[in-house]
Amino acid sequence: MSYVSVGLLATLWCVFAASSWSKARSRPALRAFADSLRPLPLLAARLVDPVAVLVTIAELVLVLGITWSVLAMAAGWPAARPGGILVLVLALLLLAVLTTGVILAVRRDIGARCACFGATQQPLSWRHVVRNASYWR
């Protein structure tokens, strides 16, 4: 496992761990995230709560998957490489979906707020797009 791979996995683990923990730690935290999705014209109102839960679960699954990948690679398991690739593809897909949502919200200038990492709800801006896209590398 190269230093670049370890660095990428560590970065993704930290991002998804912080993000999922900020939502999963309490009902009000998850509600704040769901409320931040409501102004987005991307989801029907009835889908906001299930999507908030789904995103949180996906982030938690990626934290577990990244942890498994690192341990499997360190142990030299044969499934480590394909498992690690699968986890990275899933992380890329989730980041692509989230980044696309941020881009659409910023381009439409709807004043949506970011509750991605907890209660601090900063207005979505191009800074958020750059932050999300920087994890793709």
C-alpha positions, 0 to 999 in steps of 0.5 A: 500500500503506497503512502498516497493510498494511505493518505487518501484513505485516511483523508476520506475516513476523517471526512466521512467519520466527522460528517456522519458523526455530526449527523448521527450523534443526535436526533436534533443533529440529523434534523438540522441536516434534513432541514438544510436539504429542504430549500434545495429544489432537488428533492420532493418534500416527502423525500428529504427525511429519508434522503438525510438518513440514507446519506448518513448511513452511506457515510457510516458504511464508508467509514466501516468500509475504509476501516476494513480496507486498511485492515485487510491491506495491512493483513495481506488479505486477497480481497483487500485490493478489490474491496478497497477499490469498491470502497473508493468507487462508492466514496467517489459516487457519494461525493459526486452526488453531494457535489452535484447538489451543492453546484445546483444549489449555488448556481440557482442561488437559493440561499441554501445552508450547509449542515454537512459537518454539524450545526454550523450552517454556512450558506452554500458557496463555490468554496463548498464545491471546491472542498468537495471536489478536492476529495476526488483526487 
